[in-house]
Amino acid sequence: SKKILEEEATKLAEKAKTLEKLSASKDAPSLLLEASYFMDIEFPSASKKKLDELRGYVTATIEGHHFYKSCGGRVSATLEMAERLLEKGECASEVKEMFRRQVEPEFPEEGSIVDVKHVKLSGSVFNLGKATIESLDADRLTYSRTIKCDGIYDGLNVPKEAGDKAVSETILGEDYIITKYLSKDGVLKGAYVNLNTPVEIYPNAIRYVDLEVDVCLLPDGSKKILEVNKLEGALNRGLISKQLFEKTLKKAKRILEDIEIIS
């Protein structure tokens, strides 16, 4: 409103006067005022759902609100329109169905090409490359990537060759991804079970937060847990809670004991 803009302009004018006075009494270079700090915060799937719940207590909220907002573009705009209709008292079931029909074409389907965004606890985001959606339904997602360069698969200690195929599968809502590494001829080289936050499927990307720990499974049947020290480091640095640390470690041990999970 006009009043808010006027108040903001007054505050800025006062700050300008303060800076002018401070600059007159100090030698350059010198700190005049502490600046504001900004940061990006990653809200994984479970956090978004909790925020949806809290928002729903105070205003009309479509399930998945924070996820759809983070999609941006047409999805976010359609969400805003739908929630305005709910605020006006329109039939909730009709509005939600309209919203679903409008945004559904924006999301990937079988055969779509998407990026794989692997988010580290430090905040770094690694794009693992382009992946093809092999299958997708209400319960399960399978996608594949073609390996582009030679090397060694960490933990497996077997050659990584250009042309290998990485086939990943996850149950939607679960906190792990199973990735099998196959040669050009379809021979299994080994598999990783990556512990992570539940996968989110955006219009152009698959995204999750890596919880550092992996379970490594070799073709000969041997298996081991990798990088527990990184999970411990994240706990010590305050990046994760003790509860999440214990939950992740417990899940890794259960996967290690249950070879059927990758059959």
LINGI-V738250 format. One line per field, one symbol per residue. burial: b if it has 24 or more other C-alpha atoms within 12 Angstrom, else e. A space follows every 50 residues. Layout:
BEGIN
burial->???
END
This chain:
BEGIN
burial->eeeeeeeeeeeeeeeeeeeeeeeeeeeeeeeeeeeeeeeeebbbbbebbe ebeeeeeeebbbbbbbbbbbbeeebbebbbbbbebbeeeeeeeebbeebe eebeebbbbeebbbbbbbbbbbeeeeeebbbbbbbeeeebbbbbbbbeee eebebbeeebeeebbbbbbbbbebbbbbbbbbeeeeebbbbbbbbbbbbb bbbbbbbbbbbbbbbbbbeeeebbbbbbebbbebbeeebbeeeebeebbe bbbebbeebeebe
END
